[in-house]
Structure formats: C-alpha cells, structure tokens
Amino acid sequence: MAAVIGALRVDLGLNSAEFEQGMNRAKGALGGLTKAFTALGGVALFAGVATGVGQASAAWRRCGSLRPSWTRL
C-alpha cells in the first residue's frame, strides 16, 4: 500500500509470516494470563467461602449462648 503525504511517498508492507508469529506469541501470553486469573479467582472464592462459614459458625455459637435467656421469655 502506498500513500502520498505532502511530497513524501510512504510504502507500507506486511510480512505475514512474522505477523502470524507475533500473533501466536500474543495468544500464548494471553492464555497464560487467563490461567493465572482463573487460579486467582479460585483462591478468592475459597477465601470468601471460608470467611462466610466462619461467620456463620460464630453466629451459631452466639445464638447458643442466648438460649438460657430465651427460656425466660
């Protein structure tokens, strides 16, 4: 493809083999990044569930300690 910019003539070419190699490298890097984020999401999910279970357990224990006061109502 050629374009005229003022008096300057520019010819742009594309080496398709190098372009495809670059695209494949980019795909590989994005694939690795996707795996890393997936693993990170799994860890975050586990931490969230563990926190929720801990909070529910603590609430259940607090309810059990209130039982004697319920019998007086």
PDB file of N, H, CA, C and O in Angstrom:
ATOM      1  N   MET A   1       0.854  -1.155   0.000  1.00  0.00           N
ATOM      2  CA  MET A   1       0.000   0.000   0.000  1.00  0.00           C
ATOM      3  C   MET A   1       0.903   1.220   0.000  1.00  0.00           C
ATOM      4  O   MET A   1       1.883   1.280   0.742  1.00  0.00           O
ATOM      5  N   ALA A   2       0.580   2.153  -0.804  1.00  0.00           N
ATOM      6  H   ALA A   2      -0.216   2.104  -1.407  1.00  0.00           H
ATOM      7  CA  ALA A   2       1.374   3.381  -0.884  1.00  0.00           C
ATOM      8  C   ALA A   2       0.470   4.582  -0.636  1.00  0.00           C
ATOM      9  O   ALA A   2      -0.698   4.590  -1.024  1.00  0.00           O
ATOM     10  N   ALA A   3       1.024   5.580   0.009  1.00  0.00           N
ATOM     11  H   ALA A   3       1.973   5.573   0.324  1.00  0.00           H
ATOM     12  CA  ALA A   3       0.274   6.804   0.276  1.00  0.00           C
ATOM     13  C   ALA A   3       1.193   7.982   0.050  1.00  0.00           C
ATOM     14  O   ALA A   3       2.401   7.880   0.265  1.00  0.00           O
ATOM     15  N   VAL A   4       0.645   9.085  -0.375  1.00  0.00           N
ATOM     16  H   VAL A   4      -0.336   9.168  -0.550  1.00  0.00           H
ATOM     17  CA  VAL A   4       1.431  10.307  -0.571  1.00  0.00           C
ATOM     18  C   VAL A   4       1.059  11.268   0.544  1.00  0.00           C
ATOM     19  O   VAL A   4      -0.095  11.677   0.678  1.00  0.00           O
ATOM     20  N   ILE A   5       2.056  11.619   1.341  1.00  0.00           N
ATOM     21  H   ILE A   5       2.993  11.287   1.232  1.00  0.00           H
ATOM     22  CA  ILE A   5       1.871  12.583   2.425  1.00  0.00           C
ATOM     23  C   ILE A   5       2.730  13.782   2.073  1.00  0.00           C
ATOM     24  O   ILE A   5       3.953  13.738   2.206  1.00  0.00           O
ATOM     25  N   GLY A   6       2.096  14.844   1.628  1.00  0.00           N
ATOM     26  H   GLY A   6       1.102  14.880   1.520  1.00  0.00           H
ATOM     27  CA  GLY A   6       2.853  16.005   1.160  1.00  0.00           C
ATOM     28  C   GLY A   6       3.686  15.545  -0.029  1.00  0.00           C
ATOM     29  O   GLY A   6       3.141  15.022  -1.002  1.00  0.00           O
ATOM     30  N   ALA A   7       4.982  15.733   0.038  1.00  0.00           N
ATOM     31  H   ALA A   7       5.424  16.159   0.827  1.00  0.00           H
ATOM     32  CA  ALA A   7       5.867  15.293  -1.028  1.00  0.00           C
ATOM     33  C   ALA A   7       6.547  13.984  -0.654  1.00  0.00           C
ATOM     34  O   ALA A   7       7.406  13.504  -1.393  1.00  0.00           O
ATOM     35  N   LEU A   8       6.180  13.401   0.479  1.00  0.00           N
ATOM     36  H   LEU A   8       5.482  13.791   1.080  1.00  0.00           H
ATOM     37  CA  LEU A   8       6.822  12.185   0.950  1.00  0.00           C
ATOM     38  C   LEU A   8       5.974  10.989   0.540  1.00  0.00           C
ATOM     39  O   LEU A   8       4.776  10.943   0.816  1.00  0.00           O
ATOM     40  N   ARG A   9       6.590  10.044  -0.106  1.00  0.00           N
ATOM     41  H   ARG A   9       7.564  10.082  -0.331  1.00  0.00           H
ATOM     42  CA  ARG A   9       5.885   8.836  -0.533  1.00  0.00           C
ATOM     43  C   ARG A   9       6.253   7.717   0.445  1.00  0.00           C
ATOM     44  O   ARG A   9       7.432   7.447   0.674  1.00  0.00           O
ATOM     45  N   VAL A  10       5.239   7.074   1.015  1.00  0.00           N
ATOM     46  H   VAL A  10       4.281   7.293   0.829  1.00  0.00           H
ATOM     47  CA  VAL A  10       5.452   6.035   2.002  1.00  0.00           C
ATOM     48  C   VAL A  10       4.878   4.735   1.464  1.00  0.00           C
ATOM     49  O   VAL A  10       3.761   4.693   0.949  1.00  0.00           O
ATOM     50  N   ASP A  11       5.664   3.680   1.595  1.00  0.00           N
ATOM     51  H   ASP A  11       6.572   3.715   2.014  1.00  0.00           H
ATOM     52  CA  ASP A  11       5.224   2.359   1.151  1.00  0.00           C
ATOM     53  C   ASP A  11       5.208   1.446   2.373  1.00  0.00           C
ATOM     54  O   ASP A  11       6.249   1.182   2.974  1.00  0.00           O
ATOM     55  N   LEU A  12       4.029   0.971   2.733  1.00  0.00           N
ATOM     56  H   LEU A  12       3.183   1.185   2.245  1.00  0.00           H
ATOM     57  CA  LEU A  12       3.891   0.109   3.886  1.00  0.00           C
ATOM     58  C   LEU A  12       3.709  -1.326   3.400  1.00  0.00           C
ATOM     59  O   LEU A  12       2.879  -1.600   2.533  1.00  0.00           O
ATOM     60  N   GLY A  13       4.489  -2.230   3.967  1.00  0.00           N
ATOM     61  H   GLY A  13       5.163  -2.008   4.671  1.00  0.00           H
ATOM     62  CA  GLY A  13       4.362  -3.639   3.608  1.00  0.00           C
ATOM     63  C   GLY A  13       4.152  -4.469   4.859  1.00  0.00           C
ATOM     64  O   GLY A  13       4.407  -4.007   5.971  1.00  0.00           O
ATOM     65  N   LEU A  14       3.689  -5.689   4.677  1.00  0.00           N
ATOM     66  H   LEU A  14       3.481  -6.064   3.774  1.00  0.00           H
ATOM     67  CA  LEU A  14       3.417  -6.561   5.801  1.00  0.00           C
ATOM     68  C   LEU A  14       4.044  -7.914   5.520  1.00  0.00           C
ATOM     69  O   LEU A  14       3.763  -8.542   4.499  1.00  0.00           O
ATOM     70  N   ASN A  15       4.894  -8.356   6.434  1.00  0.00           N
ATOM     71  H   ASN A  15       5.121  -7.846   7.263  1.00  0.00           H
ATOM     72  CA  ASN A  15       5.458  -9.689   6.341  1.00  0.00           C
ATOM     73  C   ASN A  15       4.497 -10.598   7.100  1.00  0.00           C
ATOM     74  O   ASN A  15       4.489 -10.601   8.331  1.00  0.00           O
ATOM     75  N   SER A  16       3.696 -11.361   6.385  1.00  0.00           N
ATOM     76  H   SER A  16       3.702 -11.358   5.385  1.00  0.00           H
ATOM     77  CA  SER A  16       2.631 -12.127   7.025  1.00  0.00           C
ATOM     78  C   SER A  16       3.172 -13.219   7.941  1.00  0.00           C
ATOM     79  O   SER A  16       2.541 -13.527   8.952  1.00  0.00           O
ATOM     80  N   ALA A  17       4.314 -13.810   7.622  1.00  0.00           N
ATOM     81  H   ALA A  17       4.827 -13.560   6.801  1.00  0.00           H
ATOM     82  CA  ALA A  17       4.863 -14.864   8.479  1.00  0.00           C
ATOM     83  C   ALA A  17       5.262 -14.289   9.841  1.00  0.00           C
ATOM     84  O   ALA A  17       4.955 -14.887  10.872  1.00  0.00           O
ATOM     85  N   GLU A  18       5.931 -13.157   9.858  1.00  0.00           N
ATOM     86  H   GLU A  18       6.180 -12.672   9.020  1.00  0.00           H
ATOM     87  CA  GLU A  18       6.318 -12.528  11.118  1.00  0.00           C
ATOM     88  C   GLU A  18       5.093 -12.042  11.882  1.00  0.00           C
ATOM     89  O   GLU A  18       5.054 -12.110  13.110  1.00  0.00           O
ATOM     90  N   PHE A  19       4.098 -11.552  11.155  1.00  0.00           N
ATOM     91  H   PHE A  19       4.130 -11.496  10.157  1.00  0.00           H
ATOM     92  CA  PHE A  19       2.866 -11.095  11.793  1.00  0.00           C
ATOM     93  C   PHE A  19       2.179 -12.262  12.494  1.00  0.00           C
ATOM     94  O   PHE A  19       1.741 -12.125  13.636  1.00  0.00           O
ATOM     95  N   GLU A  20       2.081 -13.399  11.828  1.00  0.00           N
ATOM     96  H   GLU A  20       2.437 -13.510  10.900  1.00  0.00           H
ATOM     97  CA  GLU A  20       1.444 -14.575  12.421  1.00  0.00           C
ATOM     98  C   GLU A  20       2.228 -15.080  13.630  1.00  0.00           C
ATOM     99  O   GLU A  20       1.628 -15.499  14.620  1.00  0.00           O
ATOM    100  N   GLN A  21       3.559 -15.046  13.565  1.00  0.00           N
ATOM    101  H   GLN A  21       4.047 -14.705  12.761  1.00  0.00           H
ATOM    102  CA  GLN A  21       4.362 -15.459  14.716  1.00  0.00           C
ATOM    103  C   GLN A  21       4.107 -14.535  15.913  1.00  0.00           C
ATOM    104  O   GLN A  21       3.984 -14.998  17.047  1.00  0.00           O
ATOM    105  N   GLY A  22       4.031 -13.258  15.656  1.00  0.00           N
ATOM    106  H   GLY A  22       4.131 -12.882  14.734  1.00  0.00           H
ATOM    107  CA  GLY A  22       3.754 -12.292  16.717  1.00  0.00           C
ATOM    108  C   GLY A  22       2.374 -12.505  17.320  1.00  0.00           C
ATOM    109  O   GLY A  22       2.197 -12.423  18.536  1.00  0.00           O
ATOM    110  N   MET A  23       1.403 -12.778  16.466  1.00  0.00           N
ATOM    111  H   MET A  23       1.547 -12.844  15.479  1.00  0.00           H
ATOM    112  CA  MET A  23       0.048 -13.040  16.966  1.00  0.00           C
ATOM    113  C   MET A  23       0.017 -14.306  17.813  1.00  0.00           C
ATOM    114  O   MET A  23      -0.665 -14.344  18.837  1.00  0.00           O
ATOM    115  N   ASN A  24       0.735 -15.331  17.409  1.00  0.00           N
ATOM    116  H   ASN A  24       1.289 -15.300  16.577  1.00  0.00           H
ATOM    117  CA  ASN A  24       0.777 -16.576  18.186  1.00  0.00           C
ATOM    118  C   ASN A  24       1.446 -16.362  19.541  1.00  0.00           C
ATOM    119  O   ASN A  24       1.014 -16.931  20.544  1.00  0.00           O
ATOM    120  N   ARG A  25       2.501 -15.541  19.574  1.00  0.00           N
ATOM    121  H   ARG A  25       2.852 -15.078  18.759  1.00  0.00           H
ATOM    122  CA  ARG A  25       3.143 -15.228  20.855  1.00  0.00           C
ATOM    123  C   ARG A  25       2.177 -14.471  21.758  1.00  0.00           C
ATOM    124  O   ARG A  25       2.110 -14.732  22.959  1.00  0.00           O
ATOM    125  N   ALA A  26       1.437 -13.540  21.184  1.00  0.00           N
ATOM    126  H   ALA A  26       1.492 -13.328  20.208  1.00  0.00           H
ATOM    127  CA  ALA A  26       0.464 -12.777  21.973  1.00  0.00           C
ATOM    128  C   ALA A  26      -0.638 -13.690  22.504  1.00  0.00           C
ATOM    129  O   ALA A  26      -1.053 -13.551  23.655  1.00  0.00           O
ATOM    130  N   LYS A  27      -1.112 -14.616  21.684  1.00  0.00           N
ATOM    131  H   LYS A  27      -0.774 -14.729  20.749  1.00  0.00           H
ATOM    132  CA  LYS A  27      -2.141 -15.563  22.137  1.00  0.00           C
ATOM    133  C   LYS A  27      -1.615 -16.417  23.284  1.00  0.00           C
ATOM    134  O   LYS A  27      -2.335 -16.667  24.251  1.00  0.00           O
ATOM    135  N   GLY A  28      -0.366 -16.866  23.183  1.00  0.00           N
ATOM    136  H   GLY A  28       0.218 -16.662  22.398  1.00  0.00           H
ATOM    137  CA  GLY A  28       0.226 -17.672  24.248  1.00  0.00           C
ATOM    138  C   GLY A  28       0.324 -16.894  25.548  1.00  0.00           C
ATOM    139  O   GLY A  28       0.039 -17.426  26.621  1.00  0.00           O
ATOM    140  N   ALA A  29       0.723 -15.645  25.453  1.00  0.00           N
ATOM    141  H   ALA A  29       0.955 -15.212  24.582  1.00  0.00           H
ATOM    142  CA  ALA A  29       0.840 -14.812  26.647  1.00  0.00           C
ATOM    143  C   ALA A  29      -0.533 -14.573  27.273  1.00  0.00           C
ATOM    144  O   ALA A  29      -0.668 -14.611  28.496  1.00  0.00           O
ATOM    145  N   LEU A  30      -1.539 -14.331  26.460  1.00  0.00           N
ATOM    146  H   LEU A  30      -1.429 -14.301  25.466  1.00  0.00           H
ATOM    147  CA  LEU A  30      -2.889 -14.122  26.986  1.00  0.00           C
ATOM    148  C   LEU A  30      -3.444 -15.404  27.590  1.00  0.00           C
ATOM    149  O   LEU A  30      -4.176 -15.358  28.578  1.00  0.00           O
ATOM    150  N   GLY A  31      -3.100 -16.546  27.004  1.00  0.00           N
ATOM    151  H   GLY A  31      -2.505 -16.582  26.201  1.00  0.00           H
ATOM    152  CA  GLY A  31      -3.536 -17.820  27.572  1.00  0.00           C
ATOM    153  C   GLY A  31      -2.959 -18.036  28.961  1.00  0.00           C
ATOM    154  O   GLY A  31      -3.661 -18.487  29.866  1.00  0.00           O
ATOM    155  N   GLY A  32      -1.681 -17.715  29.132  1.00  0.00           N
ATOM    156  H   GLY A  32      -1.110 -17.348  28.397  1.00  0.00           H
ATOM    157  CA  GLY A  32      -1.057 -17.827  30.448  1.00  0.00           C
ATOM    158  C   GLY A  32      -1.674 -16.870  31.453  1.00  0.00           C
ATOM    159  O   GLY A  32      -1.857 -17.220  32.619  1.00  0.00           O
ATOM    160  N   LEU A  33      -1.990 -15.679  31.009  1.00  0.00           N
ATOM    161  H   LEU A  33      -1.841 -15.395  30.061  1.00  0.00           H
ATOM    162  CA  LEU A  33      -2.613 -14.686  31.875  1.00  0.00           C
ATOM    163  C   LEU A  33      -4.012 -15.145  32.289  1.00  0.00           C
ATOM    164  O   LEU A  33      -4.419 -14.956  33.435  1.00  0.00           O
ATOM    165  N   THR A  34      -4.735 -15.742  31.361  1.00  0.00           N
ATOM    166  H   THR A  34      -4.405 -15.896  30.430  1.00  0.00           H
ATOM    167  CA  THR A  34      -6.070 -16.265  31.666  1.00  0.00           C
ATOM    168  C   THR A  34      -5.991 -17.349  32.731  1.00  0.00           C
ATOM    169  O   THR A  34      -6.806 -17.375  33.653  1.00  0.00           O
ATOM    170  N   LYS A  35      -5.013 -18.246  32.610  1.00  0.00           N
ATOM    171  H   LYS A  35      -4.350 -18.225  31.861  1.00  0.00           H
ATOM    172  CA  LYS A  35      -4.843 -19.306  33.603  1.00  0.00           C
ATOM    173  C   LYS A  35      -4.516 -18.715  34.977  1.00  0.00           C
ATOM    174  O   LYS A  35      -5.024 -19.184  35.996  1.00  0.00           O
ATOM    175  N   ALA A  36      -3.673 -17.695  34.998  1.00  0.00           N
ATOM    176  H   ALA A  36      -3.261 -17.314  34.170  1.00  0.00           H
ATOM    177  CA  ALA A  36      -3.294 -17.070  36.267  1.00  0.00           C
ATOM    178  C   ALA A  36      -4.507 -16.422  36.935  1.00  0.00           C
ATOM    179  O   ALA A  36      -4.704 -16.568  38.141  1.00  0.00           O
ATOM    180  N   PHE A  37      -5.320 -15.705  36.151  1.00  0.00           N
ATOM    181  H   PHE A  37      -5.159 -15.586  35.171  1.00  0.00           H
ATOM    182  CA  PHE A  37      -6.507 -15.070  36.724  1.00  0.00           C
ATOM    183  C   PHE A  37      -7.528 -16.101  37.172  1.00  0.00           C
ATOM    184  O   PHE A  37      -8.214 -15.895  38.173  1.00  0.00           O
ATOM    185  N   THR A  38      -7.640 -17.207  36.447  1.00  0.00           N
ATOM    186  H   THR A  38      -7.082 -17.374  35.634  1.00  0.00           H
ATOM    187  CA  THR A  38      -8.560 -18.269  36.845  1.00  0.00           C
ATOM    188  C   THR A  38      -8.139 -18.857  38.187  1.00  0.00           C
ATOM    189  O   THR A  38      -8.976 -19.078  39.061  1.00  0.00           O
ATOM    190  N   ALA A  39      -6.851 -19.109  38.348  1.00  0.00           N
ATOM    191  H   ALA A  39      -6.170 -18.929  37.638  1.00  0.00           H
ATOM    192  CA  ALA A  39      -6.347 -19.641  39.613  1.00  0.00           C
ATOM    193  C   ALA A  39      -6.571 -18.639  40.744  1.00  0.00           C
ATOM    194  O   ALA A  39      -6.966 -19.020  41.846  1.00  0.00           O
ATOM    195  N   LEU A  40      -6.322 -17.381  40.473  1.00  0.00           N
ATOM    196  H   LEU A  40      -6.001 -17.072  39.578  1.00  0.00           H
ATOM    197  CA  LEU A  40      -6.523 -16.334  41.477  1.00  0.00           C
ATOM    198  C   LEU A  40      -7.996 -16.246  41.869  1.00  0.00           C
ATOM    199  O   LEU A  40      -8.316 -16.053  43.042  1.00  0.00           O
ATOM    200  N   GLY A  41      -8.891 -16.386  40.898  1.00  0.00           N
ATOM    201  H   GLY A  41      -8.631 -16.544  39.945  1.00  0.00           H
ATOM    202  CA  GLY A  41     -10.319 -16.367  41.191  1.00  0.00           C
ATOM    203  C   GLY A  41     -10.723 -17.526  42.071  1.00  0.00           C
ATOM    204  O   GLY A  41     -11.565 -17.366  42.955  1.00  0.00           O
ATOM    205  N   GLY A  42     -10.135 -18.704  41.845  1.00  0.00           N
ATOM    206  H   GLY A  42      -9.451 -18.834  41.127  1.00  0.00           H
ATOM    207  CA  GLY A  42     -10.424 -19.868  42.685  1.00  0.00           C
ATOM    208  C   GLY A  42      -9.984 -19.646  44.115  1.00  0.00           C
ATOM    209  O   GLY A  42     -10.692 -20.019  45.050  1.00  0.00           O
ATOM    210  N   VAL A  43      -8.831 -19.049  44.293  1.00  0.00           N
ATOM    211  H   VAL A  43      -8.255 -18.746  43.533  1.00  0.00           H
ATOM    212  CA  VAL A  43      -8.328 -18.764  45.642  1.00  0.00           C
ATOM    213  C   VAL A  43      -9.238 -17.747  46.324  1.00  0.00           C
ATOM    214  O   VAL A  43      -9.559 -17.895  47.503  1.00  0.00           O
ATOM    215  N   ALA A  44      -9.654 -16.724  45.597  1.00  0.00           N
ATOM    216  H   ALA A  44      -9.393 -16.604  44.639  1.00  0.00           H
ATOM    217  CA  ALA A  44     -10.537 -15.706  46.179  1.00  0.00           C
ATOM    218  C   ALA A  44     -11.881 -16.316  46.556  1.00  0.00           C
ATOM    219  O   ALA A  44     -12.440 -15.987  47.602  1.00  0.00           O
ATOM    220  N   LEU A  45     -12.400 -17.200  45.714  1.00  0.00           N
ATOM    221  H   LEU A  45     -11.946 -17.467  44.864  1.00  0.00           H
ATOM    222  CA  LEU A  45     -13.671 -17.853  46.024  1.00  0.00           C
ATOM    223  C   LEU A  45     -13.546 -18.695  47.288  1.00  0.00           C
ATOM    224  O   LEU A  45     -14.418 -18.649  48.156  1.00  0.00           O
ATOM    225  N   PHE A  46     -12.464 -19.465  47.396  1.00  0.00           N
ATOM    226  H   PHE A  46     -11.756 -19.503  46.692  1.00  0.00           H
ATOM    227  CA  PHE A  46     -12.241 -20.289  48.581  1.00  0.00           C
ATOM    228  C   PHE A  46     -12.154 -19.424  49.832  1.00  0.00           C
ATOM    229  O   PHE A  46     -12.736 -19.763  50.862  1.00  0.00           O
ATOM    230  N   ALA A  47     -11.434 -18.314  49.752  1.00  0.00           N
ATOM    231  H   ALA A  47     -10.961 -18.038  48.915  1.00  0.00           H
ATOM    232  CA  ALA A  47     -11.292 -17.417  50.905  1.00  0.00           C
ATOM    233  C   ALA A  47     -12.648 -16.830  51.295  1.00  0.00           C
ATOM    234  O   ALA A  47     -12.955 -16.706  52.480  1.00  0.00           O
ATOM    235  N   GLY A  48     -13.451 -16.473  50.307  1.00  0.00           N
ATOM    236  H   GLY A  48     -13.201 -16.574  49.344  1.00  0.00           H
ATOM    237  CA  GLY A  48     -14.767 -15.924  50.596  1.00  0.00           C
ATOM    238  C   GLY A  48     -15.680 -16.944  51.266  1.00  0.00           C
ATOM    239  O   GLY A  48     -16.390 -16.617  52.217  1.00  0.00           O
ATOM    240  N   VAL A  49     -15.661 -18.176  50.772  1.00  0.00           N
ATOM    241  H   VAL A  49     -15.084 -18.442  50.000  1.00  0.00           H
ATOM    242  CA  VAL A  49     -16.485 -19.230  51.365  1.00  0.00           C
ATOM    243  C   VAL A  49     -16.019 -19.530  52.786  1.00  0.00           C
ATOM    244  O   VAL A  49     -16.836 -19.685  53.694  1.00  0.00           O
ATOM    245  N   ALA A  50     -14.711 -19.612  52.972  1.00  0.00           N
ATOM    246  H   ALA A  50     -14.048 -19.486  52.235  1.00  0.00           H
ATOM    247  CA  ALA A  50     -14.179 -19.894  54.307  1.00  0.00           C
ATOM    248  C   ALA A  50     -14.571 -18.785  55.288  1.00  0.00           C
ATOM    249  O   ALA A  50     -14.908 -19.068  56.438  1.00  0.00           O
ATOM    250  N   THR A  51     -14.528 -17.557  54.851  1.00  0.00           N
ATOM    251  H   THR A  51     -14.254 -17.327  53.918  1.00  0.00           H
ATOM    252  CA  THR A  51     -14.924 -16.440  55.713  1.00  0.00           C
ATOM    253  C   THR A  51     -16.408 -16.529  56.053  1.00  0.00           C
ATOM    254  O   THR A  51     -16.801 -16.311  57.199  1.00  0.00           O
ATOM    255  N   GLY A  52     -17.222 -16.848  55.065  1.00  0.00           N
ATOM    256  H   GLY A  52     -16.903 -17.025  54.134  1.00  0.00           H
ATOM    257  CA  GLY A  52     -18.660 -16.973  55.304  1.00  0.00           C
ATOM    258  C   GLY A  52     -18.980 -18.099  56.280  1.00  0.00           C
ATOM    259  O   GLY A  52     -19.838 -17.943  57.148  1.00  0.00           O
ATOM    260  N   VAL A  53     -18.299 -19.225  56.145  1.00  0.00           N
ATOM    261  H   VAL A  53     -17.601 -19.352  55.439  1.00  0.00           H
ATOM    262  CA  VAL A  53     -18.513 -20.346  57.061  1.00  0.00           C
ATOM    263  C   VAL A  53     -18.084 -19.958  58.472  1.00  0.00           C
ATOM    264  O   VAL A  53     -18.769 -20.285  59.441  1.00  0.00           O
ATOM    265  N   GLY A  54     -16.986 -19.283  58.589  1.00  0.00           N
ATOM    266  H   GLY A  54     -16.429 -19.018  57.802  1.00  0.00           H
ATOM    267  CA  GLY A  54     -16.517 -18.834  59.903  1.00  0.00           C
ATOM    268  C   GLY A  54     -17.504 -17.881  60.553  1.00  0.00           C
ATOM    269  O   GLY A  54     -17.777 -17.984  61.749  1.00  0.00           O
ATOM    270  N   GLN A  55     -18.044 -16.950  59.766  1.00  0.00           N
ATOM    271  H   GLN A  55     -17.823 -16.867  58.794  1.00  0.00           H
ATOM    272  CA  GLN A  55     -19.019 -16.001  60.309  1.00  0.00           C
ATOM    273  C   GLN A  55     -20.294 -16.723  60.739  1.00  0.00           C
ATOM    274  O   GLN A  55     -20.854 -16.416  61.791  1.00  0.00           O
ATOM    275  N   ALA A  56     -20.753 -17.673  59.935  1.00  0.00           N
ATOM    276  H   ALA A  56     -20.298 -17.922  59.080  1.00  0.00           H
ATOM    277  CA  ALA A  56     -21.966 -18.420  60.285  1.00  0.00           C
ATOM    278  C   ALA A  56     -21.748 -19.239  61.550  1.00  0.00           C
ATOM    279  O   ALA A  56     -22.636 -19.329  62.398  1.00  0.00           O
ATOM    280  N   SER A  57     -20.579 -19.830  61.675  1.00  0.00           N
ATOM    281  H   SER A  57     -19.857 -19.756  60.987  1.00  0.00           H
ATOM    282  CA  SER A  57     -20.265 -20.621  62.861  1.00  0.00           C
ATOM    283  C   SER A  57     -20.262 -19.741  64.116  1.00  0.00           C
ATOM    284  O   SER A  57     -20.803 -20.127  65.152  1.00  0.00           O
ATOM    285  N   ALA A  58     -19.662 -18.583  64.017  1.00  0.00           N
ATOM    286  H   ALA A  58     -19.223 -18.269  63.176  1.00  0.00           H
ATOM    287  CA  ALA A  58     -19.621 -17.664  65.163  1.00  0.00           C
ATOM    288  C   ALA A  58     -21.028 -17.197  65.530  1.00  0.00           C
ATOM    289  O   ALA A  58     -21.354 -17.083  66.712  1.00  0.00           O
ATOM    290  N   ALA A  59     -21.855 -16.929  64.535  1.00  0.00           N
ATOM    291  H   ALA A  59     -21.590 -17.022  63.575  1.00  0.00           H
ATOM    292  CA  ALA A  59     -23.232 -16.505  64.807  1.00  0.00           C
ATOM    293  C   ALA A  59     -24.012 -17.629  65.478  1.00  0.00           C
ATOM    294  O   ALA A  59     -24.803 -17.378  66.387  1.00  0.00           O
ATOM    295  N   TRP A  60     -23.795 -18.856  65.040  1.00  0.00           N
ATOM    296  H   TRP A  60     -23.152 -19.060  64.301  1.00  0.00           H
ATOM    297  CA  TRP A  60     -24.488 -20.003  65.632  1.00  0.00           C
ATOM    298  C   TRP A  60     -24.096 -20.165  67.103  1.00  0.00           C
ATOM    299  O   TRP A  60     -24.941 -20.444  67.954  1.00  0.00           O
ATOM    300  N   ARG A  61     -22.803 -19.986  67.389  1.00  0.00           N
ATOM    301  H   ARG A  61     -22.116 -19.759  66.697  1.00  0.00           H
ATOM    302  CA  ARG A  61     -22.348 -20.082  68.786  1.00  0.00           C
ATOM    303  C   ARG A  61     -22.965 -18.977  69.634  1.00  0.00           C
ATOM    304  O   ARG A  61     -23.356 -19.222  70.775  1.00  0.00           O
ATOM    305  N   ARG A  62     -23.057 -17.774  69.098  1.00  0.00           N
ATOM    306  H   ARG A  62     -22.740 -17.575  68.171  1.00  0.00           H
ATOM    307  CA  ARG A  62     -23.669 -16.672  69.842  1.00  0.00           C
ATOM    308  C   ARG A  62     -25.144 -16.968  70.123  1.00  0.00           C
ATOM    309  O   ARG A  62     -25.636 -16.672  71.212  1.00  0.00           O
ATOM    310  N   CYS A  63     -25.838 -17.539  69.167  1.00  0.00           N
ATOM    311  H   CYS A  63     -25.438 -17.780  68.282  1.00  0.00           H
ATOM    312  CA  CYS A  63     -27.251 -17.896  69.383  1.00  0.00           C
ATOM    313  C   CYS A  63     -27.381 -18.942  70.479  1.00  0.00           C
ATOM    314  O   CYS A  63     -28.313 -18.890  71.281  1.00  0.00           O
ATOM    315  N   GLY A  64     -26.450 -19.894  70.517  1.00  0.00           N
ATOM    316  H   GLY A  64     -25.693 -19.936  69.864  1.00  0.00           H
ATOM    317  CA  GLY A  64     -26.483 -20.912  71.559  1.00  0.00           C
ATOM    318  C   GLY A  64     -26.263 -20.319  72.933  1.00  0.00           C
ATOM    319  O   GLY A  64     -26.831 -20.811  73.907  1.00  0.00           O
ATOM    320  N   SER A  65     -25.462 -19.285  73.041  1.00  0.00           N
ATOM    321  H   SER A  65     -25.001 -18.886  72.249  1.00  0.00           H
ATOM    322  CA  SER A  65     -25.207 -18.676  74.349  1.00  0.00           C
ATOM    323  C   SER A  65     -26.405 -17.849  74.815  1.00  0.00           C
ATOM    324  O   SER A  65     -26.487 -17.506  75.995  1.00  0.00           O
ATOM    325  N   LEU A  66     -27.320 -17.526  73.928  1.00  0.00           N
ATOM    326  H   LEU A  66     -27.253 -17.804  72.969  1.00  0.00           H
ATOM    327  CA  LEU A  66     -28.521 -16.761  74.292  1.00  0.00           C
ATOM    328  C   LEU A  66     -29.679 -17.675  74.713  1.00  0.00           C
ATOM    329  O   LEU A  66     -30.704 -17.188  75.189  1.00  0.00           O
ATOM    330  N   ARG A  67     -29.527 -18.975  74.544  1.00  0.00           N
ATOM    331  H   ARG A  67     -28.694 -19.371  74.157  1.00  0.00           H
ATOM    332  CA  ARG A  67     -30.625 -19.908  74.806  1.00  0.00           C
ATOM    333  C   ARG A  67     -31.197 -19.771  76.220  1.00  0.00           C
ATOM    334  O   ARG A  67     -32.421 -19.776  76.353  1.00  0.00           O
ATOM    335  N   PRO A  68     -30.403 -19.652  77.274  1.00  0.00           N
ATOM    336  CA  PRO A  68     -30.982 -19.525  78.626  1.00  0.00           C
ATOM    337  C   PRO A  68     -31.905 -18.312  78.752  1.00  0.00           C
ATOM    338  O   PRO A  68     -32.901 -18.376  79.472  1.00  0.00           O
ATOM    339  N   SER A  69     -31.596 -17.211  78.069  1.00  0.00           N
ATOM    340  H   SER A  69     -30.786 -17.159  77.484  1.00  0.00           H
ATOM    341  CA  SER A  69     -32.444 -16.026  78.148  1.00  0.00           C
ATOM    342  C   SER A  69     -33.740 -16.232  77.372  1.00  0.00           C
ATOM    343  O   SER A  69     -34.738 -15.584  77.687  1.00  0.00           O
ATOM    344  N   TRP A  70     -33.763 -17.102  76.377  1.00  0.00           N
ATOM    345  H   TRP A  70     -32.953 -17.628  76.121  1.00  0.00           H
ATOM    346  CA  TRP A  70     -34.988 -17.378  75.609  1.00  0.00           C
ATOM    347  C   TRP A  70     -35.993 -18.131  76.473  1.00  0.00           C
ATOM    348  O   TRP A  70     -37.200 -17.935  76.337  1.00  0.00           O
ATOM    349  N   THR A  71     -35.508 -18.972  77.343  1.00  0.00           N
ATOM    350  H   THR A  71     -34.527 -19.130  77.453  1.00  0.00           H
ATOM    351  CA  THR A  71     -36.437 -19.776  78.147  1.00  0.00           C
ATOM    352  C   THR A  71     -37.196 -18.926  79.145  1.00  0.00           C
ATOM    353  O   THR A  71     -38.264 -19.332  79.604  1.00  0.00           O
ATOM    354  N   ARG A  72     -36.681 -17.763  79.494  1.00  0.00           N
ATOM    355  H   ARG A  72     -35.814 -17.433  79.122  1.00  0.00           H
ATOM    356  CA  ARG A  72     -37.353 -16.874  80.440  1.00  0.00           C
ATOM    357  C   ARG A  72     -38.446 -16.052  79.779  1.00  0.00           C
ATOM    358  O   ARG A  72     -39.260 -15.444  80.474  1.00  0.00           O
ATOM    359  N   LEU A  73     -38.485 -16.018  78.445  1.00  0.00           N
ATOM    360  H   LEU A  73     -37.823 -16.512  77.880  1.00  0.00           H
ATOM    361  CA  LEU A  73     -39.484 -15.187  77.759  1.00  0.00           C
ATOM    362  C   LEU A  73     -40.830 -15.786  77.793  1.00  0.00           C
ATOM    363  O   LEU A  73     -41.777 -15.207  77.259  1.00  0.00           O
TER     364      LEU A  73
END
